């Protein structure tokens, strides 16, 4: 007797086709997932190898050794977004040999604010008269020469009531390579800057054993690495060290914009040029956090400021040495407000 519920061969074939067509997308997903994992693994291995090329400098991590006080934490905790803010001290170091510690010719706080999609560059005037542990009152720029990044971080945290734990230092030679690797940067050269740009470009090229092309006219123009570093070093043109820090911010912000505009194909080559020229205490995990914050937020807005401000500082000669004397309380309030709010 025939079973009334028996399925015909045709019906069985249809089921098999349907099952095959349903299985196909899952196979594609599995293959795509495997490819993505392979790419991510490759990128991670490349990232770790590149990170190993950085010159990692281990410094103390306790609040006391970094110059971070309870008062600082209490003040900063007032700001709602303080936990989201990433602050890194950047030092542009002028050193003529590998044996030198060098002087911090440029001192900036790089602030990454993923909440407001903003990067901030805060220049700290190197001639600011501050208290340096073990050395008394002296110029801020001398702290790095006296005790490297460790003493410089302690000095900045202690005098400006900050809680910065990470730094990155780059010398002029390294900065030249980074600027060249991103295709140069644009800057507006003033007529009265041309002579000094060429003077410092010549000096930089001589120290680094490189050739250079003199700038012959004023105006907005593309600068290569040697020219850009020469431009950032100009002194005694315009408003002295005030305009000098402005030029340094112009160069660094232009580099940051170039880096954030790079596509994934261009990035590895630039990273390879960048890594060997940097000293830092940033761990690989924290570096991933910083990079992820910038990429996820799509940060393009770069703001700039200088501290101490004109309103809260004045020049003064003490024992034949010129210092920038400033109101520490008001400057701390200004800096914290600018960075954390």
Backbone torsions as a table, in degrees:
resi	resn	phi	psi	omega
1	UNK	NA	136.2	179.0
2	UNK	-75.7	141.7	175.5
3	UNK	-82.8	132.1	-178.4
4	UNK	-71.7	-20.5	-175.6
5	UNK	-96.0	0.1	-177.1
6	UNK	-69.1	134.1	-179.2
7	UNK	-83.4	146.3	179.2
8	UNK	-75.5	157.2	177.1
9	UNK	-57.1	-34.5	-179.7
10	UNK	-63.8	-41.9	179.1
11	UNK	-64.0	-38.9	177.9
12	UNK	-62.3	-41.3	179.6
13	UNK	-63.2	-40.7	179.0
14	UNK	-61.5	-42.3	179.9
15	UNK	-62.1	-42.0	-178.8
16	UNK	-62.6	-43.2	179.0
17	UNK	-62.8	-42.3	-179.6
18	UNK	-63.0	-42.2	179.4
19	UNK	-64.1	-38.8	179.5
20	UNK	-66.2	-42.1	-178.9
21	UNK	-67.9	-31.5	177.4
22	UNK	-72.8	-33.2	-177.4
23	UNK	-74.4	-28.3	-175.8
24	UNK	-56.8	-49.1	179.7
25	UNK	-58.6	-36.6	179.5
26	UNK	-65.9	-37.5	176.8
27	UNK	-63.0	-42.6	179.5
28	UNK	-62.0	-43.0	179.9
29	UNK	-62.2	-43.1	-179.3
30	UNK	-63.3	-45.0	-179.4
31	UNK	-64.6	-44.6	179.5
32	UNK	-62.1	-41.4	179.0
33	UNK	-62.3	-40.2	179.0
34	UNK	-65.5	-40.5	178.3
35	UNK	-64.2	-43.3	178.8
36	UNK	-61.2	-44.1	179.4
37	UNK	-62.3	-39.7	179.2
38	UNK	-64.1	-42.8	178.9
39	UNK	-64.0	-46.6	-179.4
40	UNK	-62.6	-39.2	177.6
41	UNK	-63.3	-43.9	178.5
42	UNK	-62.0	-43.5	178.3
43	UNK	-63.2	-39.5	-179.4
44	UNK	-65.6	-44.0	178.8
45	UNK	-62.1	-42.4	178.6
46	UNK	-62.6	-42.0	-179.7
47	UNK	-61.4	-45.9	-179.0
48	UNK	-63.4	-42.2	178.6
49	UNK	-63.0	-41.1	178.8
50	UNK	-65.9	-40.9	179.9
51	UNK	-61.0	-35.6	-179.5
52	UNK	-65.3	-19.4	178.9
53	UNK	-78.7	-16.5	175.7
54	UNK	-67.3	149.3	174.4
55	UNK	-88.8	98.8	-176.8
56	UNK	-79.0	126.6	179.8
57	UNK	-113.3	117.0	179.4
58	UNK	-86.7	126.2	178.3
59	UNK	-126.6	162.5	179.8
60	UNK	-56.5	153.6	-175.6
61	UNK	-117.6	-7.3	-177.8
62	UNK	-75.8	152.6	-179.5
63	UNK	-57.3	-42.9	-177.2
64	UNK	-61.9	-43.7	-178.3
65	UNK	-71.4	-22.9	179.4
66	UNK	-95.8	-0.1	178.1
67	UNK	78.5	19.3	179.8
68	UNK	-95.0	124.0	-176.6
69	UNK	-107.3	166.2	175.8
70	UNK	-62.3	-36.8	178.9
71	UNK	-60.2	-40.9	178.6
72	UNK	-60.4	-49.1	-178.6
73	UNK	-62.3	-38.6	179.0
74	UNK	-63.4	-42.4	-179.4
75	UNK	-67.5	-45.7	-176.7
76	UNK	-68.6	-33.6	-179.3
77	UNK	-67.0	-12.2	176.2
78	UNK	-65.9	-32.6	-176.4
79	UNK	-79.7	129.7	-171.6
80	UNK	-60.0	-39.3	-173.4
81	UNK	-99.0	18.1	-173.0
82	UNK	-61.1	-29.7	-178.3
83	UNK	-74.9	-21.2	-179.3
84	UNK	-86.6	-21.4	-175.8
85	UNK	-73.4	134.4	175.3
86	UNK	-111.4	122.1	178.3
87	UNK	-117.6	130.6	178.1
88	UNK	-133.3	130.6	176.7
89	UNK	-80.2	130.8	177.9
90	UNK	-112.5	129.9	178.0
91	UNK	-120.1	124.2	170.1
92	UNK	-93.9	113.3	-169.4
93	UNK	-104.8	130.7	175.8
94	UNK	-100.1	102.9	176.5
95	UNK	-137.0	141.1	-172.2
96	UNK	-97.1	-6.9	177.7
97	UNK	-154.0	162.3	-179.4
98	UNK	-66.3	-22.1	-178.1
99	UNK	-77.6	-21.6	-178.3
100	UNK	-77.8	148.4	168.5
101	UNK	-76.5	-38.0	178.4
102	UNK	89.9	164.2	177.0
103	UNK	-104.6	142.9	177.4
104	UNK	-79.9	96.1	-177.5
105	UNK	-74.0	-27.7	176.6
106	UNK	-132.2	135.4	179.4
107	UNK	-131.0	118.3	-179.7
108	UNK	-137.7	151.1	170.3
109	UNK	-103.3	119.0	174.4
110	UNK	-91.3	117.7	-179.3
111	UNK	-111.3	124.8	176.0
112	UNK	-109.3	116.1	-176.8
113	UNK	-115.0	90.7	-177.9
114	UNK	-70.8	-17.8	178.9
115	UNK	-69.4	-42.5	-178.6
116	UNK	-106.6	12.6	178.1
117	UNK	51.7	49.6	-174.8
118	UNK	-134.0	141.2	167.7
119	UNK	-110.0	134.9	178.9
120	UNK	-121.6	138.0	174.6
121	UNK	-115.6	116.0	-179.3
122	UNK	-112.3	110.5	176.5
123	UNK	-78.6	136.1	172.5
124	UNK	-108.3	124.3	-175.1
125	UNK	-65.5	123.8	-173.9
126	UNK	-68.4	-21.4	179.5
127	UNK	-88.9	4.4	179.0
128	UNK	-60.9	133.5	-179.2
129	UNK	-83.1	114.4	-174.7
130	UNK	-132.0	169.0	175.2
131	UNK	-90.1	121.7	179.3
132	UNK	-111.9	123.7	-177.3
133	UNK	-54.3	120.6	178.2
134	UNK	87.1	-6.1	-176.7
135	UNK	-129.9	-0.4	178.9
136	UNK	74.0	-150.2	-179.3
137	UNK	-84.6	127.9	-178.6
138	UNK	-159.6	-179.3	179.3
139	UNK	-74.4	141.2	-179.0
140	UNK	-56.3	-39.9	-178.2
141	UNK	-64.2	-16.6	-178.9
142	UNK	-80.6	-20.3	-176.0
143	UNK	-58.4	-41.1	-179.3
144	UNK	-64.7	-40.7	179.9
145	UNK	-67.5	-35.0	-179.4
146	UNK	-72.7	-41.4	-172.7
147	UNK	-145.0	23.5	176.9
148	UNK	65.5	-164.8	-177.0
149	UNK	-61.9	-31.3	-179.4
150	UNK	-60.4	-49.9	-179.7
151	UNK	-70.8	-34.3	179.1
152	UNK	-64.5	-43.1	178.6
153	UNK	-63.9	-45.6	178.8
154	UNK	-58.7	-43.8	-177.8
155	UNK	-63.2	-44.2	-179.1
156	UNK	-68.4	-46.4	178.3
157	UNK	-61.3	-42.7	-175.5
158	UNK	-68.5	-40.1	-174.9
159	UNK	-87.5	-30.4	-176.1
160	UNK	-107.7	5.3	179.9
161	UNK	53.6	56.7	175.7
162	UNK	-112.6	168.4	178.6
163	UNK	-126.7	44.6	-176.4
164	UNK	-79.8	134.7	-177.2
165	UNK	-118.0	-14.2	-174.7
166	UNK	-122.1	150.7	179.6
167	UNK	-143.6	163.1	169.8
168	UNK	-144.0	130.6	179.1
169	UNK	-116.8	140.3	176.1
170	UNK	-139.1	136.9	178.0
171	UNK	-90.0	173.4	-174.9
172	UNK	-61.2	-39.6	179.7
173	UNK	-60.6	-42.6	178.6
174	UNK	-65.0	-40.5	-179.8
175	UNK	-64.2	-37.1	177.1
176	UNK	-58.6	-46.9	-178.9
177	UNK	-63.5	-40.3	-179.7
178	UNK	-64.2	-46.5	-179.2
179	UNK	-62.6	-43.3	178.2
180	UNK	-64.0	-36.3	-177.2
181	UNK	-69.1	-22.5	177.6
182	UNK	-99.3	9.2	175.5
183	UNK	88.0	18.5	-179.5
184	UNK	84.0	173.6	179.5
185	UNK	-134.5	157.0	179.8
186	UNK	-97.1	141.5	176.2
187	UNK	-150.4	154.1	179.4
188	UNK	-95.2	105.0	-178.5
189	UNK	-86.6	123.4	178.5
190	UNK	-82.3	157.9	-178.3
191	UNK	-57.0	-42.5	-177.0
192	UNK	-79.2	0.4	178.7
193	UNK	-97.8	-17.2	-171.9
194	UNK	-56.6	-49.5	-177.4
195	UNK	-59.4	-44.5	-177.5
196	UNK	-74.6	-32.3	174.7
197	UNK	-58.8	-47.6	-179.1
198	UNK	-66.8	-34.8	178.4
199	UNK	-62.4	-49.5	-177.5
200	UNK	-76.0	-28.8	175.2
201	UNK	-65.7	-42.3	177.3
202	UNK	-61.4	-44.1	-179.9
203	UNK	-64.3	-44.4	-179.8
204	UNK	-63.5	-44.1	-179.7
205	UNK	-63.2	-38.2	179.9
206	UNK	-64.3	-47.2	-179.1
207	UNK	-62.9	-39.9	-176.1
208	UNK	-87.8	-3.3	-179.5
209	UNK	66.9	41.8	-176.9
210	UNK	-123.7	162.8	172.9
211	UNK	-92.7	166.2	178.4
212	UNK	-150.8	159.0	177.3
213	UNK	-109.7	119.6	-179.5
214	UNK	-63.7	148.7	174.1
215	UNK	-86.3	131.7	-173.1
216	UNK	-111.2	-13.8	-178.1
217	UNK	-145.3	158.7	179.7
218	UNK	-83.6	173.3	176.8
219	UNK	113.2	175.3	-178.8
220	UNK	-74.3	122.0	-173.5
221	UNK	-154.7	162.1	179.4
222	UNK	-82.0	127.8	178.0
223	UNK	-110.8	137.8	172.9
224	UNK	-82.3	-176.9	-174.0
225	UNK	-59.9	-46.6	-178.5
226	UNK	-65.4	-43.0	179.6
227	UNK	-64.3	-42.6	-178.4
228	UNK	-64.6	-40.9	177.7
229	UNK	-66.9	-41.4	176.2
230	UNK	-59.0	-42.2	177.7
231	UNK	-61.2	-42.1	-177.6
232	UNK	-71.4	-16.4	-177.1
233	UNK	-95.4	-4.4	-175.9
234	UNK	-54.1	133.0	173.6
235	UNK	-124.8	163.5	172.3
236	UNK	58.2	28.6	170.8
237	UNK	-128.4	129.1	-176.8
238	UNK	75.7	-140.4	-174.5
239	UNK	-91.4	52.4	173.0
240	UNK	52.8	-134.5	-174.7
241	UNK	-69.0	-20.1	178.2
242	UNK	-64.2	-48.2	179.0
243	UNK	-72.1	-28.1	178.6
244	UNK	-62.9	-45.3	178.1
245	UNK	-65.5	-31.8	176.8
246	UNK	-64.8	-42.7	177.5
247	UNK	-62.4	-39.4	178.7
248	UNK	-62.7	-40.3	178.7
249	UNK	-68.4	-36.3	177.9
250	UNK	-60.5	-45.9	-178.9
251	UNK	-65.4	-48.6	-176.2
252	UNK	-66.9	-41.3	179.8
253	UNK	-65.5	-34.9	176.8
254	UNK	-65.4	-40.1	177.4
255	UNK	-64.1	-44.3	-179.8
256	UNK	-61.2	-42.4	178.2
257	UNK	-61.6	-42.1	178.4
258	UNK	-62.3	-42.6	-178.5
259	UNK	-64.9	-40.8	-178.9
260	UNK	-72.2	-17.3	179.1
261	UNK	-92.0	-6.9	-178.5
262	UNK	-67.1	145.7	172.9
263	UNK	-91.0	170.9	-172.0
264	UNK	-64.8	-23.6	179.3
265	UNK	-74.5	-37.6	-177.5
266	UNK	-78.8	-26.7	-171.5
267	UNK	-58.7	-45.7	-177.2
268	UNK	-55.7	-42.9	-179.2
269	UNK	-63.3	-40.8	179.5
270	UNK	-67.2	-41.2	179.1
271	UNK	-61.4	-40.3	179.0
272	UNK	-63.3	-35.9	177.0
273	UNK	-72.4	-34.7	-174.7
274	UNK	-75.6	-47.8	-170.0
275	UNK	-55.2	-48.9	-175.3
276	UNK	-67.8	-11.8	-175.6
277	UNK	-101.6	9.8	-174.6
278	UNK	-120.2	136.9	167.5
279	UNK	-105.7	135.8	-177.7
280	UNK	-159.4	160.9	171.2
281	UNK	-112.7	13.9	179.9
282	UNK	-75.2	124.4	179.4
283	UNK	-74.0	162.2	-179.6
284	UNK	-61.7	-39.2	180.0
285	UNK	-64.9	-42.0	-179.6
286	UNK	-69.4	-34.2	178.3
287	UNK	-65.3	-38.2	175.5
288	UNK	-63.1	-39.4	178.7
289	UNK	-62.7	-44.5	179.3
290	UNK	-62.0	-49.7	-179.4
291	UNK	-61.2	-41.7	179.1
292	UNK	-64.1	-40.4	179.1
293	UNK	-60.7	-43.0	-179.1
294	UNK	-68.3	-45.2	-177.8
295	UNK	-67.4	-43.9	-178.3
296	UNK	-66.1	-36.8	-177.4
297	UNK	-81.6	-18.2	-177.4
298	UNK	60.2	43.1	-172.4
299	UNK	-68.2	127.2	176.5
300	UNK	-127.1	-24.2	-176.7
301	UNK	-77.5	117.2	179.2
302	UNK	-116.9	118.9	-179.5
303	UNK	-108.8	153.9	-175.1
304	UNK	-134.1	145.8	176.7
305	UNK	-154.4	166.4	180.0
306	UNK	-131.5	138.9	179.2
307	UNK	-134.6	141.8	-3.5
308	UNK	-66.6	155.6	178.4
309	UNK	-80.0	165.0	179.2
310	UNK	-60.0	-37.0	-176.6
311	UNK	-65.3	-26.2	-174.2
312	UNK	-115.8	23.2	180.0
313	UNK	-151.6	162.4	175.0
314	UNK	-157.8	153.6	178.5
315	UNK	-81.1	143.2	-179.7
316	UNK	-150.7	136.9	178.7
317	UNK	-95.2	123.9	178.9
318	UNK	-126.8	122.0	-178.0
319	UNK	52.5	39.9	176.6
320	UNK	79.6	5.5	-178.9
321	UNK	-116.3	134.9	179.7
322	UNK	-85.4	129.4	177.8
323	UNK	-125.7	155.3	168.7
324	UNK	-98.2	106.0	-178.8
325	UNK	-91.9	134.2	-175.1
326	UNK	-139.0	159.0	176.6
327	UNK	-79.4	106.4	-173.5
328	UNK	-65.8	-40.9	-177.6
329	UNK	-62.8	-49.6	-178.6
330	UNK	-67.2	-36.8	179.4
331	UNK	-66.5	-40.3	177.0
332	UNK	-60.2	-44.2	-179.7
333	UNK	-63.0	-44.0	179.3
334	UNK	-62.1	-46.8	-177.0
335	UNK	-65.1	-45.8	179.3
336	UNK	-63.1	-41.1	179.4
337	UNK	-63.5	-43.6	-178.4
338	UNK	-65.7	-42.8	-175.3
339	UNK	-78.6	-43.6	-170.9
340	UNK	-96.9	-12.6	-177.4
341	UNK	-112.7	NA	NA
